[in-house]
Amino acid sequence: MAQNNGKTTERKRRSIVKTISWRAIGTIDTIIISWIVVGNLNFAVTIGGVELFTKMLLYFFHERAWNKINFGRVKHTPIEYEI
């Protein structure tokens, strides 16, 4: 993890990997729901394919924005021992 003035941040690479893994799960869910609602597997896969890229992009920027916000973070300081 990168350090910035005592604050921890995520590297962009980590955000990208999290984005891809989460979107894979989300897209499978969208395809299944679309197939149930529409009843056409080809159309469901098309919906899932479009949704895959748009939501991946949105999630990446959402994740990076939250990375700049300290809300809900706790800074852990090392314990100093007297010798």
N, CA, C and O atoms as a CHARMM CRD file, in Angstrom:
* protein
*
  332
    1    1 MET  N      0.82600  -1.18100   0.00000 PROA 1      0.00000
    2    1 MET  CA     0.00000   0.00000   0.00000 PROA 1      0.00000
    3    1 MET  C      0.87400   1.24900   0.00000 PROA 1      0.00000
    4    1 MET  O      1.91000   1.29100   0.66400 PROA 1      0.00000
    5    2 ALA  N      0.46200   2.23600  -0.72600 PROA 2      0.00000
    6    2 ALA  CA     1.21600   3.48600  -0.76500 PROA 2      0.00000
    7    2 ALA  C      0.95000   4.28300   0.50300 PROA 2      0.00000
    8    2 ALA  O     -0.13000   4.19600   1.08700 PROA 2      0.00000
    9    3 GLN  N      1.92800   5.04800   0.91800 PROA 3      0.00000
   10    3 GLN  CA     1.78500   5.89500   2.10600 PROA 3      0.00000
   11    3 GLN  C      1.78000   7.35000   1.65900 PROA 3      0.00000
   12    3 GLN  O      2.52100   7.73200   0.75300 PROA 3      0.00000
   13    4 ASN  N      0.94000   8.15900   2.29800 PROA 4      0.00000
   14    4 ASN  CA     0.86700   9.56800   1.96700 PROA 4      0.00000
   15    4 ASN  C      0.59800  10.34600   3.24500 PROA 4      0.00000
   16    4 ASN  O     -0.54400  10.40600   3.70200 PROA 4      0.00000
   17    5 ASN  N      1.63700  10.94400   3.83200 PROA 5      0.00000
   18    5 ASN  CA     1.50300  11.71800   5.06500 PROA 5      0.00000
   19    5 ASN  C      0.82300  10.92900   6.17400 PROA 5      0.00000
   20    5 ASN  O     -0.03300  11.47200   6.87300 PROA 5      0.00000
   21    6 GLY  N      1.17600   9.68300   6.35000 PROA 6      0.00000
   22    6 GLY  CA     0.59800   8.86600   7.40500 PROA 6      0.00000
   23    6 GLY  C     -0.73600   8.24400   7.04600 PROA 6      0.00000
   24    6 GLY  O     -1.23900   7.41300   7.80200 PROA 6      0.00000
   25    7 LYS  N     -1.32600   8.61200   5.92300 PROA 7      0.00000
   26    7 LYS  CA    -2.59100   8.03000   5.49500 PROA 7      0.00000
   27    7 LYS  C     -2.29700   6.86300   4.55600 PROA 7      0.00000
   28    7 LYS  O     -1.36400   6.93100   3.75600 PROA 7      0.00000
   29    8 THR  N     -3.07100   5.81400   4.64900 PROA 8      0.00000
   30    8 THR  CA    -2.90200   4.71300   3.70800 PROA 8      0.00000
   31    8 THR  C     -3.80900   4.94600   2.51100 PROA 8      0.00000
   32    8 THR  O     -4.92900   5.43800   2.65100 PROA 8      0.00000
   33    9 THR  N     -3.32300   4.59300   1.35100 PROA 9      0.00000
   34    9 THR  CA    -4.09700   4.70700   0.12800 PROA 9      0.00000
   35    9 THR  C     -3.92700   3.42800  -0.67000 PROA 9      0.00000
   36    9 THR  O     -2.99100   2.66100  -0.44700 PROA 9      0.00000
   37   10 GLU  N     -4.83400   3.21000  -1.59400 PROA 10     0.00000
   38   10 GLU  CA    -4.71800   2.05000  -2.46000 PROA 10     0.00000
   39   10 GLU  C     -4.03600   2.46000  -3.75400 PROA 10     0.00000
   40   10 GLU  O     -4.21500   3.57100  -4.25300 PROA 10     0.00000
   41   11 ARG  N     -3.26300   1.54900  -4.27300 PROA 11     0.00000
   42   11 ARG  CA    -2.66200   1.78500  -5.58000 PROA 11     0.00000
   43   11 ARG  C     -3.74400   1.61800  -6.64600 PROA 11     0.00000
   44   11 ARG  O     -4.72800   0.90800  -6.43800 PROA 11     0.00000
   45   12 LYS  N     -3.55300   2.27300  -7.78100 PROA 12     0.00000
   46   12 LYS  CA    -4.53100   2.17700  -8.87100 PROA 12     0.00000
   47   12 LYS  C     -4.69700   0.74000  -9.34200 PROA 12     0.00000
   48   12 LYS  O     -5.79700   0.32200  -9.70500 PROA 12     0.00000
   49   13 ARG  N     -3.61100  -0.01100  -9.33600 PROA 13     0.00000
   50   13 ARG  CA    -3.66100  -1.40300  -9.78300 PROA 13     0.00000
   51   13 ARG  C     -4.64200  -2.21100  -8.92800 PROA 13     0.00000
   52   13 ARG  O     -5.40600  -3.01700  -9.45700 PROA 13     0.00000
   53   14 ARG  N     -4.62100  -1.99700  -7.61300 PROA 14     0.00000
   54   14 ARG  CA    -5.54100  -2.69800  -6.71300 PROA 14     0.00000
   55   14 ARG  C     -6.99100  -2.31300  -7.03300 PROA 14     0.00000
   56   14 ARG  O     -7.87300  -3.17200  -7.06500 PROA 14     0.00000
   57   15 SER  N     -7.22700  -1.02900  -7.26800 PROA 15     0.00000
   58   15 SER  CA    -8.57100  -0.58000  -7.62100 PROA 15     0.00000
   59   15 SER  C     -9.03200  -1.20800  -8.93100 PROA 15     0.00000
   60   15 SER  O    -10.20100  -1.56700  -9.06900 PROA 15     0.00000
   61   16 ILE  N     -8.13100  -1.34000  -9.88200 PROA 16     0.00000
   62   16 ILE  CA    -8.48500  -1.95000 -11.16400 PROA 16     0.00000
   63   16 ILE  C     -8.85500  -3.41600 -10.98500 PROA 16     0.00000
   64   16 ILE  O     -9.86000  -3.86700 -11.53600 PROA 16     0.00000
   65   17 VAL  N     -8.06600  -4.16700 -10.22700 PROA 17     0.00000
   66   17 VAL  CA    -8.35300  -5.58900 -10.00800 PROA 17     0.00000
   67   17 VAL  C     -9.67300  -5.76100  -9.25400 PROA 17     0.00000
   68   17 VAL  O    -10.46500  -6.64200  -9.58700 PROA 17     0.00000
   69   18 LYS  N     -9.91200  -4.92500  -8.24300 PROA 18     0.00000
   70   18 LYS  CA   -11.17700  -4.98300  -7.50800 PROA 18     0.00000
   71   18 LYS  C    -12.34100  -4.64500  -8.43400 PROA 18     0.00000
   72   18 LYS  O    -13.40300  -5.26100  -8.34600 PROA 18     0.00000
   73   19 THR  N    -12.14900  -3.67900  -9.31100 PROA 19     0.00000
   74   19 THR  CA   -13.18400  -3.29200 -10.26200 PROA 19     0.00000
   75   19 THR  C    -13.55000  -4.46200 -11.16200 PROA 19     0.00000
   76   19 THR  O    -14.73000  -4.75700 -11.34800 PROA 19     0.00000
   77   20 ILE  N    -12.56100  -5.11900 -11.71300 PROA 20     0.00000
   78   20 ILE  CA   -12.80300  -6.23200 -12.64100 PROA 20     0.00000
   79   20 ILE  C    -13.48400  -7.39800 -11.93400 PROA 20     0.00000
   80   20 ILE  O    -14.44100  -7.96200 -12.46500 PROA 20     0.00000
   81   21 SER  N    -13.01200  -7.76700 -10.75500 PROA 21     0.00000
   82   21 SER  CA   -13.60800  -8.91500 -10.06100 PROA 21     0.00000
   83   21 SER  C    -15.04500  -8.62200  -9.64500 PROA 21     0.00000
   84   21 SER  O    -15.91400  -9.48600  -9.76500 PROA 21     0.00000
   85   22 TRP  N    -15.30000  -7.41800  -9.16200 PROA 22     0.00000
   86   22 TRP  CA   -16.66500  -7.07800  -8.75500 PROA 22     0.00000
   87   22 TRP  C    -17.59800  -7.01400  -9.96200 PROA 22     0.00000
   88   22 TRP  O    -18.74400  -7.45400  -9.88000 PROA 22     0.00000
   89   23 ARG  N    -17.12500  -6.47700 -11.06800 PROA 23     0.00000
   90   23 ARG  CA   -17.96600  -6.38100 -12.25700 PROA 23     0.00000
   91   23 ARG  C    -18.26200  -7.75200 -12.83600 PROA 23     0.00000
   92   23 ARG  O    -19.35300  -7.96500 -13.36500 PROA 23     0.00000
   93   24 ALA  N    -17.33700  -8.67700 -12.75400 PROA 24     0.00000
   94   24 ALA  CA   -17.60900 -10.03400 -13.23900 PROA 24     0.00000
   95   24 ALA  C    -18.80000 -10.61900 -12.48200 PROA 24     0.00000
   96   24 ALA  O    -19.70300 -11.19300 -13.08900 PROA 24     0.00000
   97   25 ILE  N    -18.80200 -10.47400 -11.17400 PROA 25     0.00000
   98   25 ILE  CA   -19.91600 -10.96000 -10.35600 PROA 25     0.00000
   99   25 ILE  C    -21.19700 -10.20800 -10.70900 PROA 25     0.00000
  100   25 ILE  O    -22.25000 -10.81800 -10.89600 PROA 25     0.00000
  101   26 GLY  N    -21.10300  -8.89000 -10.80000 PROA 26     0.00000
  102   26 GLY  CA   -22.27700  -8.08000 -11.11300 PROA 26     0.00000
  103   26 GLY  C    -22.85100  -8.37000 -12.48600 PROA 26     0.00000
  104   26 GLY  O    -24.07000  -8.37400 -12.66000 PROA 26     0.00000
  105   27 THR  N    -21.99200  -8.61100 -13.45900 PROA 27     0.00000
  106   27 THR  CA   -22.45100  -8.88000 -14.81700 PROA 27     0.00000
  107   27 THR  C    -23.14800 -10.23300 -14.90800 PROA 27     0.00000
  108   27 THR  O    -24.16200 -10.36600 -15.59300 PROA 27     0.00000
  109   28 ILE  N    -22.61600 -11.21800 -14.23300 PROA 28     0.00000
  110   28 ILE  CA   -23.29200 -12.52700 -14.20300 PROA 28     0.00000
  111   28 ILE  C    -24.69200 -12.36500 -13.60400 PROA 28     0.00000
  112   28 ILE  O    -25.65800 -12.94000 -14.10600 PROA 28     0.00000
  113   29 ASP  N    -24.79300 -11.58700 -12.53800 PROA 29     0.00000
  114   29 ASP  CA   -26.08500 -11.32200 -11.91600 PROA 29     0.00000
  115   29 ASP  C    -27.02100 -10.62000 -12.89300 PROA 29     0.00000
  116   29 ASP  O    -28.18600 -10.99900 -13.01300 PROA 29     0.00000
  117   30 THR  N    -26.52900  -9.60600 -13.58900 PROA 30     0.00000
  118   30 THR  CA   -27.35000  -8.87300 -14.55900 PROA 30     0.00000
  119   30 THR  C    -27.82800  -9.77000 -15.68500 PROA 30     0.00000
  120   30 THR  O    -28.98600  -9.68900 -16.09500 PROA 30     0.00000
  121   31 ILE  N    -26.95000 -10.62400 -16.19000 PROA 31     0.00000
  122   31 ILE  CA   -27.32900 -11.54000 -17.27100 PROA 31     0.00000
  123   31 ILE  C    -28.43500 -12.49100 -16.80400 PROA 31     0.00000
  124   31 ILE  O    -29.40600 -12.71900 -17.52500 PROA 31     0.00000
  125   32 ILE  N    -28.28800 -13.03900 -15.61300 PROA 32     0.00000
  126   32 ILE  CA   -29.30100 -13.96300 -15.09200 PROA 32     0.00000
  127   32 ILE  C    -30.63600 -13.25200 -14.90800 PROA 32     0.00000
  128   32 ILE  O    -31.67500 -13.76800 -15.32000 PROA 32     0.00000
  129   33 ILE  N    -30.61500 -12.06900 -14.29300 PROA 33     0.00000
  130   33 ILE  CA   -31.86200 -11.31600 -14.08800 PROA 33     0.00000
  131   33 ILE  C    -32.48200 -10.92800 -15.42600 PROA 33     0.00000
  132   33 ILE  O    -33.69400 -11.05700 -15.60200 PROA 33     0.00000
  133   34 SER  N    -31.67100 -10.45600 -16.36900 PROA 34     0.00000
  134   34 SER  CA   -32.17900 -10.08000 -17.69000 PROA 34     0.00000
  135   34 SER  C    -32.79300 -11.27700 -18.39900 PROA 34     0.00000
  136   34 SER  O    -33.83600 -11.14900 -19.03900 PROA 34     0.00000
  137   35 TRP  N    -32.17000 -12.41800 -18.29400 PROA 35     0.00000
  138   35 TRP  CA   -32.67500 -13.64200 -18.92400 PROA 35     0.00000
  139   35 TRP  C    -34.02400 -14.01900 -18.32900 PROA 35     0.00000
  140   35 TRP  O    -34.93900 -14.40200 -19.05800 PROA 35     0.00000
  141   36 ILE  N    -34.15400 -13.91300 -17.01100 PROA 36     0.00000
  142   36 ILE  CA   -35.42300 -14.23200 -16.35000 PROA 36     0.00000
  143   36 ILE  C    -36.51000 -13.24100 -16.77700 PROA 36     0.00000
  144   36 ILE  O    -37.63400 -13.64600 -17.07200 PROA 36     0.00000
  145   37 VAL  N    -36.18400 -11.96300 -16.81000 PROA 37     0.00000
  146   37 VAL  CA   -37.17500 -10.93000 -17.13900 PROA 37     0.00000
  147   37 VAL  C    -37.54000 -10.94400 -18.62000 PROA 37     0.00000
  148   37 VAL  O    -38.71900 -10.90200 -18.97300 PROA 37     0.00000
  149   38 VAL  N    -36.52400 -11.00300 -19.48800 PROA 38     0.00000
  150   38 VAL  CA   -36.75300 -10.88700 -20.92700 PROA 38     0.00000
  151   38 VAL  C    -37.04900 -12.24600 -21.56400 PROA 38     0.00000
  152   38 VAL  O    -37.82100 -12.33800 -22.51800 PROA 38     0.00000
  153   39 GLY  N    -36.43600 -13.28300 -21.03500 PROA 39     0.00000
  154   39 GLY  CA   -36.66200 -14.61600 -21.58400 PROA 39     0.00000
  155   39 GLY  C    -35.83200 -14.94400 -22.81000 PROA 39     0.00000
  156   39 GLY  O    -36.08800 -15.94100 -23.48500 PROA 39     0.00000
  157   40 ASN  N    -34.83300 -14.11000 -23.10800 PROA 40     0.00000
  158   40 ASN  CA   -34.00300 -14.31100 -24.27900 PROA 40     0.00000
  159   40 ASN  C    -32.54400 -14.22900 -23.84000 PROA 40     0.00000
  160   40 ASN  O    -32.06700 -13.16600 -23.44200 PROA 40     0.00000
  161   41 LEU  N    -31.83800 -15.36100 -23.91700 PROA 41     0.00000
  162   41 LEU  CA   -30.45700 -15.40800 -23.44400 PROA 41     0.00000
  163   41 LEU  C    -29.53600 -14.48700 -24.24100 PROA 41     0.00000
  164   41 LEU  O    -28.67100 -13.83300 -23.65800 PROA 41     0.00000
  165   42 ASN  N    -29.70600 -14.42200 -25.56800 PROA 42     0.00000
  166   42 ASN  CA   -28.84900 -13.54600 -26.38400 PROA 42     0.00000
  167   42 ASN  C    -29.00900 -12.07900 -25.99000 PROA 42     0.00000
  168   42 ASN  O    -28.02200 -11.35000 -25.88500 PROA 42     0.00000
  169   43 PHE  N    -30.24100 -11.65200 -25.77400 PROA 43     0.00000
  170   43 PHE  CA   -30.49200 -10.27400 -25.36600 PROA 43     0.00000
  171   43 PHE  C    -29.93000 -10.03200 -23.97200 PROA 43     0.00000
  172   43 PHE  O    -29.37800  -8.96500 -23.70500 PROA 43     0.00000
  173   44 ALA  N    -30.06300 -11.01000 -23.08200 PROA 44     0.00000
  174   44 ALA  CA   -29.53700 -10.88900 -21.71700 PROA 44     0.00000
  175   44 ALA  C    -28.01900 -10.72800 -21.72800 PROA 44     0.00000
  176   44 ALA  O    -27.47700  -9.92800 -20.96600 PROA 44     0.00000
  177   45 VAL  N    -27.33400 -11.47400 -22.57800 PROA 45     0.00000
  178   45 VAL  CA   -25.87800 -11.37400 -22.68600 PROA 45     0.00000
  179   45 VAL  C    -25.48300 -10.01100 -23.26200 PROA 45     0.00000
  180   45 VAL  O    -24.48100  -9.43200 -22.84300 PROA 45     0.00000
  181   46 THR  N    -26.26100  -9.49700 -24.21600 PROA 46     0.00000
  182   46 THR  CA   -26.00000  -8.16800 -24.76300 PROA 46     0.00000
  183   46 THR  C    -26.13600  -7.09800 -23.67900 PROA 46     0.00000
  184   46 THR  O    -25.28300  -6.21900 -23.55700 PROA 46     0.00000
  185   47 ILE  N    -27.20100  -7.17600 -22.90100 PROA 47     0.00000
  186   47 ILE  CA   -27.39500  -6.24000 -21.79100 PROA 47     0.00000
  187   47 ILE  C    -26.21400  -6.34200 -20.82300 PROA 47     0.00000
  188   47 ILE  O    -25.66100  -5.32500 -20.40500 PROA 47     0.00000
  189   48 GLY  N    -25.83100  -7.56800 -20.47000 PROA 48     0.00000
  190   48 GLY  CA   -24.71000  -7.77600 -19.55500 PROA 48     0.00000
  191   48 GLY  C    -23.40200  -7.23700 -20.10300 PROA 48     0.00000
  192   48 GLY  O    -22.59400  -6.69100 -19.35100 PROA 48     0.00000
  193   49 GLY  N    -23.18400  -7.38200 -21.40500 PROA 49     0.00000
  194   49 GLY  CA   -21.94800  -6.89400 -22.02500 PROA 49     0.00000
  195   49 GLY  C    -21.83300  -5.38200 -21.98200 PROA 49     0.00000
  196   49 GLY  O    -20.76800  -4.84100 -21.68700 PROA 49     0.00000
  197   50 VAL  N    -22.92800  -4.70500 -22.27500 PROA 50     0.00000
  198   50 VAL  CA   -22.91700  -3.24100 -22.21600 PROA 50     0.00000
  199   50 VAL  C    -22.72000  -2.78300 -20.77500 PROA 50     0.00000
  200   50 VAL  O    -21.91200  -1.89800 -20.49400 PROA 50     0.00000
  201   51 GLU  N    -23.47000  -3.39900 -19.87300 PROA 51     0.00000
  202   51 GLU  CA   -23.41700  -3.04900 -18.45500 PROA 51     0.00000
  203   51 GLU  C    -22.02700  -3.30500 -17.86500 PROA 51     0.00000
  204   51 GLU  O    -21.58400  -2.56500 -16.98700 PROA 51     0.00000
  205   52 LEU  N    -21.35600  -4.31900 -18.33000 PROA 52     0.00000
  206   52 LEU  CA   -20.01700  -4.65300 -17.83700 PROA 52     0.00000
  207   52 LEU  C    -19.08200  -3.45500 -17.94700 PROA 52     0.00000
  208   52 LEU  O    -18.42300  -3.08900 -16.97400 PROA 52     0.00000
  209   53 PHE  N    -19.02100  -2.85000 -19.12000 PROA 53     0.00000
  210   53 PHE  CA   -18.06200  -1.76800 -19.34900 PROA 53     0.00000
  211   53 PHE  C    -18.49500  -0.45100 -18.70500 PROA 53     0.00000
  212   53 PHE  O    -17.66200   0.26400 -18.14700 PROA 53     0.00000
  213   54 THR  N    -19.77700  -0.12400 -18.77600 PROA 54     0.00000
  214   54 THR  CA   -20.21000   1.14700 -18.19100 PROA 54     0.00000
  215   54 THR  C    -20.05800   1.13000 -16.67700 PROA 54     0.00000
  216   54 THR  O    -19.59400   2.11000 -16.09400 PROA 54     0.00000
  217   55 LYS  N    -20.43700   0.04400 -16.04000 PROA 55     0.00000
  218   55 LYS  CA   -20.35400  -0.00400 -14.57800 PROA 55     0.00000
  219   55 LYS  C    -18.92200  -0.17900 -14.08100 PROA 55     0.00000
  220   55 LYS  O    -18.59400   0.26800 -12.98200 PROA 55     0.00000
  221   56 MET  N    -18.07200  -0.81900 -14.87000 PROA 56     0.00000
  222   56 MET  CA   -16.67100  -0.92500 -14.48600 PROA 56     0.00000
  223   56 MET  C    -16.02900   0.46500 -14.43500 PROA 56     0.00000
  224   56 MET  O    -15.29000   0.78800 -13.50500 PROA 56     0.00000
  225   57 LEU  N    -16.31700   1.25700 -15.42500 PROA 57     0.00000
  226   57 LEU  CA   -15.77800   2.60700 -15.47100 PROA 57     0.00000
  227   57 LEU  C    -16.31800   3.45100 -14.31500 PROA 57     0.00000
  228   57 LEU  O    -15.56000   4.15400 -13.64700 PROA 57     0.00000
  229   58 LEU  N    -17.61300   3.37900 -14.08700 PROA 58     0.00000
  230   58 LEU  CA   -18.22000   4.12300 -12.98300 PROA 58     0.00000
  231   58 LEU  C    -17.65500   3.68300 -11.63300 PROA 58     0.00000
  232   58 LEU  O    -17.36900   4.52200 -10.78000 PROA 58     0.00000
  233   59 TYR  N    -17.49100   2.37400 -11.43400 PROA 59     0.00000
  234   59 TYR  CA   -16.96500   1.86700 -10.16600 PROA 59     0.00000
  235   59 TYR  C    -15.52900   2.32500  -9.93700 PROA 59     0.00000
  236   59 TYR  O    -15.16700   2.69700  -8.82100 PROA 59     0.00000
  237   60 PHE  N    -14.72100   2.30200 -10.97400 PROA 60     0.00000
  238   60 PHE  CA   -13.32300   2.70300 -10.83400 PROA 60     0.00000
  239   60 PHE  C    -13.23200   4.13900 -10.31700 PROA 60     0.00000
  240   60 PHE  O    -12.49300   4.41300  -9.37100 PROA 60     0.00000
  241   61 PHE  N    -13.97900   5.05200 -10.93400 PROA 61     0.00000
  242   61 PHE  CA   -13.93100   6.44300 -10.49200 PROA 61     0.00000
  243   61 PHE  C    -14.55500   6.61100  -9.11000 PROA 61     0.00000
  244   61 PHE  O    -14.10000   7.44200  -8.32300 PROA 61     0.00000
  245   62 HSD  N    -15.57500   5.84300  -8.81300 PROA 62     0.00000
  246   62 HSD  CA   -16.18400   5.85900  -7.47800 PROA 62     0.00000
  247   62 HSD  C    -15.17000   5.41000  -6.42700 PROA 62     0.00000
  248   62 HSD  O    -15.04200   6.03800  -5.37600 PROA 62     0.00000
  249   63 GLU  N    -14.45900   4.33800  -6.70800 PROA 63     0.00000
  250   63 GLU  CA   -13.44500   3.79700  -5.80000 PROA 63     0.00000
  251   63 GLU  C    -12.30900   4.79100  -5.58300 PROA 63     0.00000
  252   63 GLU  O    -11.85500   4.98300  -4.45500 PROA 63     0.00000
  253   64 ARG  N    -11.85300   5.41900  -6.65800 PROA 64     0.00000
  254   64 ARG  CA   -10.75700   6.38100  -6.54000 PROA 64     0.00000
  255   64 ARG  C    -11.19300   7.62000  -5.75400 PROA 64     0.00000
  256   64 ARG  O    -10.40100   8.17800  -4.99400 PROA 64     0.00000
  257   65 ALA  N    -12.42600   8.04900  -5.92800 PROA 65     0.00000
  258   65 ALA  CA   -12.93400   9.19700  -5.16900 PROA 65     0.00000
  259   65 ALA  C    -12.99300   8.85400  -3.68200 PROA 65     0.00000
  260   65 ALA  O    -12.58100   9.65700  -2.84600 PROA 65     0.00000
  261   66 TRP  N    -13.50000   7.67100  -3.34600 PROA 66     0.00000
  262   66 TRP  CA   -13.57400   7.26300  -1.93600 PROA 66     0.00000
  263   66 TRP  C    -12.18300   7.10500  -1.34200 PROA 66     0.00000
  264   66 TRP  O    -12.00700   7.28000  -0.13600 PROA 66     0.00000
  265   67 ASN  N    -11.20100   6.78000  -2.15600 PROA 67     0.00000
  266   67 ASN  CA    -9.83600   6.63700  -1.66600 PROA 67     0.00000
  267   67 ASN  C     -9.27400   7.96500  -1.17100 PROA 67     0.00000
  268   67 ASN  O     -8.33300   7.97900  -0.37700 PROA 67     0.00000
  269   68 LYS  N     -9.83300   9.07000  -1.62600 PROA 68     0.00000
  270   68 LYS  CA    -9.36700  10.39500  -1.21500 PROA 68     0.00000
  271   68 LYS  C    -10.10200  10.91100   0.02600 PROA 68     0.00000
  272   68 LYS  O     -9.73300  11.94300   0.58700 PROA 68     0.00000
  273   69 ILE  N    -11.13000  10.19600   0.44700 PROA 69     0.00000
  274   69 ILE  CA   -11.94400  10.62600   1.58300 PROA 69     0.00000
  275   69 ILE  C    -11.53400   9.83300   2.82000 PROA 69     0.00000
  276   69 ILE  O    -11.38500   8.61300   2.75100 PROA 69     0.00000
  277   70 ASN  N    -11.35200  10.50300   3.93300 PROA 70     0.00000
  278   70 ASN  CA   -10.92400   9.82700   5.15800 PROA 70     0.00000
  279   70 ASN  C    -12.08200   9.29900   5.99500 PROA 70     0.00000
  280   70 ASN  O    -11.84800   8.65800   7.02000 PROA 70     0.00000
  281   71 PHE  N    -13.30200   9.54400   5.59700 PROA 71     0.00000
  282   71 PHE  CA   -14.47000   9.09700   6.34600 PROA 71     0.00000
  283   71 PHE  C    -14.39700   7.59400   6.61900 PROA 71     0.00000
  284   71 PHE  O    -14.24600   6.79700   5.69300 PROA 71     0.00000
  285   72 GLY  N    -14.50500   7.21400   7.89000 PROA 72     0.00000
  286   72 GLY  CA   -14.51700   5.80000   8.26800 PROA 72     0.00000
  287   72 GLY  C    -13.15800   5.13800   8.35900 PROA 72     0.00000
  288   72 GLY  O    -13.08300   3.93900   8.62700 PROA 72     0.00000
  289   73 ARG  N    -12.09700   5.86800   8.14900 PROA 73     0.00000
  290   73 ARG  CA   -10.74700   5.29900   8.25600 PROA 73     0.00000
  291   73 ARG  C    -10.19200   5.56100   9.64500 PROA 73     0.00000
  292   73 ARG  O    -10.49800   6.57300  10.27600 PROA 73     0.00000
  293   74 VAL  N     -9.38700   4.64700  10.10000 PROA 74     0.00000
  294   74 VAL  CA    -8.70900   4.80500  11.38400 PROA 74     0.00000
  295   74 VAL  C     -7.22200   4.72300  11.11500 PROA 74     0.00000
  296   74 VAL  O     -6.74100   3.79200  10.46900 PROA 74     0.00000
  297   75 LYS  N     -6.50200   5.70900  11.61900 PROA 75     0.00000
  298   75 LYS  CA    -5.05400   5.71200  11.44900 PROA 75     0.00000
  299   75 LYS  C     -4.44400   4.95200  12.61200 PROA 75     0.00000
  300   75 LYS  O     -4.66000   5.30200  13.77200 PROA 75     0.00000
  301   76 HSD  N     -3.69200   3.92600  12.30700 PROA 76     0.00000
  302   76 HSD  CA    -3.00800   3.13600  13.33100 PROA 76     0.00000
  303   76 HSD  C     -1.58700   3.66400  13.48200 PROA 76     0.00000
  304   76 HSD  O     -0.83600   3.75100  12.51000 PROA 76     0.00000
  305   77 THR  N     -1.23800   4.00600  14.68700 PROA 77     0.00000
  306   77 THR  CA     0.10200   4.48600  14.93900 PROA 77     0.00000
  307   77 THR  C      0.88700   3.38700  15.63900 PROA 77     0.00000
  308   77 THR  O      0.33500   2.66300  16.46800 PROA 77     0.00000
  309   78 PRO  N      2.15500   3.25600  15.31700 PROA 78     0.00000
  310   78 PRO  CA     2.95900   2.22100  15.96000 PROA 78     0.00000
  311   78 PRO  C      3.11500   2.51400  17.46100 PROA 78     0.00000
  312   78 PRO  O      3.18700   3.66800  17.88300 PROA 78     0.00000
  313   79 ILE  N      3.16400   1.44800  18.24000 PROA 79     0.00000
  314   79 ILE  CA     3.34800   1.58100  19.68300 PROA 79     0.00000
  315   79 ILE  C      4.83900   1.79500  19.94300 PROA 79     0.00000
  316   79 ILE  O      5.68900   1.05000  19.45500 PROA 79     0.00000
  317   80 GLU  N      5.12900   2.83800  20.72700 PROA 80     0.00000
  318   80 GLU  CA     6.52300   3.11600  21.06300 PROA 80     0.00000
  319   80 GLU  C      6.82300   2.53800  22.44700 PROA 80     0.00000
  320   80 GLU  O      6.05800   2.72100  23.39400 PROA 80     0.00000
  321   81 TYR  N      7.93100   1.85200  22.53700 PROA 81     0.00000
  322   81 TYR  CA     8.35200   1.24300  23.80100 PROA 81     0.00000
  323   81 TYR  C      9.53500   2.01100  24.35800 PROA 81     0.00000
  324   81 TYR  O     10.42500   2.42700  23.61500 PROA 81     0.00000
  325   82 GLU  N      9.53900   2.19700  25.67200 PROA 82     0.00000
  326   82 GLU  CA    10.69900   2.81700  26.32000 PROA 82     0.00000
  327   82 GLU  C     11.72800   1.75000  26.59400 PROA 82     0.00000
  328   82 GLU  O     11.39200   0.63900  27.00500 PROA 82     0.00000
  329   83 ILE  N     12.97500   2.08500  26.36800 PROA 83     0.00000
  330   83 ILE  CA    14.05100   1.12200  26.62500 PROA 83     0.00000
  331   83 ILE  C     14.85600   1.60400  27.79000 PROA 83     0.00000
  332   83 ILE  O     15.81900   0.95000  28.18800 PROA 83     0.00000
